[in-house]
Amino acid sequence: MKMKMGKRKHASTTESLEKLSKEELINKITALEAHVKQLKDILSKNANNSSSSDRKNQKPFDFSKYNVRHVALKIVYLGWDCQGFAVQEETVNTIEGPLFEALLTTRLIQDRETSNYHRCGRTDKGVSALGQVISIDLRCNATSGKGVNVKEGTCKSKGGQEINYAHILNKVLPGHIRVLAWAPVNPDFSARFDCLLRTYRYYFPRGDLDVEAMKKGAALLLGEYDFRNFCKMDVGNGVTNFVRNILQADIHPLMAVARPLDDLHIDLGYEMYEFVVTGKAFLWHQIRCIVAVLFLIGQGKESPDIISKLLNIEKCPRKPQYILAADFPLVLYDCQFKDVEWQYDASVHRSNIKHLQEQWVQCAVKEATVRKMLTYMDACSVQLQVGVESTEAKPWNEFSECRVLHQSMPLLQGHMSRIYKPLLEREKCDSLETRIEHYAKRQRIEDPENNEKIDLKAEALPTF
């Protein structure tokens, strides 16, 4: 009976809405939206009042009673679903946001502004890290030692044991972020400016790629060159020097840990590789641009010497337009410093391994599931020419001419033309000089033509 009444009521509501004019419908929708907003404001106000009440009941934390210590923190994170490392106004979905929330929650810092904070790398949307490093002043128990700033009237250390920074931060950090280790550093140490080397790794399946040709292309990257054709020029932030020194650029097979590679696995292009690149600093999207060109070499669309041609700024001063490689295979793998001794706590290390194993299970089970599906489809009996009686159906993997090696293609983003146009024949991006002139007119940077210096404030900050 209730169901029938509900149906009649719904039908009646629908009929009444159908009778309304367009203007009346607009007014009704506007009124409903205003009502929804009012309800949201009420809920938000109640939540704020509740949190404000909780804060009032809390005893204020007196930071003046504690010394501070300048430390480095080594951080691992899975950035696949994040909008980048750095805090952004338009989103809370970053790595740095939850990190500072954890630092404030644990009372390790009073605020960001006075924390003497520096980050080693500003990784972009989708990029992960194993060796991200930040330097920061944290509350400490120690009264002496490297990096300790002793304040008058502070509490004495209990037994000389320092705060277990990784342990207390990991308890409040979200699952995709973990602190691996910490190190005491000198007060003037900067994770950004004192980094000696940064190493990145980009993972990809072989698919139909000619890896040997890609290796030849990668070898041509070694040395100091102007990489303006292998990056997104960030002239708006004052970056006008695109010379960088690549110390390592290798491609290696990534051997499976859990099981050996079978012949089917290798023959069908599922073997995984890594592109390892090391340098002191990198430009915005530099590694993903390099990988995009290496993929074109691997596909046989460009020869390895295209790398040298794009590095020759005299002959190729403007970047050809090409698709950027995907973000999620890129990992900030290691950041190297002088005289930094990392302290790994055994219990924290064990907990971090367990946590990453849990993340691995999620990915490994999905990979095994999809691989089984692909194996099943390879064994399906298929009639190659449908409708021809003489054609005999046989397993798909016996049709050598029908092998599908599509694995690496999803790593090239954007629309791809059916007819390939060589890089050097494509439309070019604006030149560096044009970009400088553009931003000089907008007073974002100063024009070097007037013998005035350009602000290179972003020059030393690597972004990817």
Salt bridges, closest charged atoms under 4 A:
ASP41 OD2 - LYS37 NZ 3.23
GLU96 OE1 - ARG112 NH1 3.15
GLU96 OE2 - ARG119 NH1 2.72
ASP124 OD2 - HIS285 NE2 3.07
ASP137 OD1 - HIS70 ND1 2.70
GLU162 OE2 - ARG69 NH1 2.87
GLU212 OE2 - LYS215 NZ 3.56
ASP226 OD2 - ARG228 NH2 2.93
GLU271 OE1 - ARG206 NE 3.86
GLU274 OE1 - ARG201 NH1 3.15
ASP305 OD2 - LYS309 NZ 3.95
ASP327 OD2 - LYS125 NZ 3.78
GLU367 OE2 - ARG259 NH2 3.93
GLU367 OE2 - ARG371 NH1 3.92
GLU437 OE2 - LYS441 NZ 3.61
GLU459 OE2 - ARG244 NH2 3.43
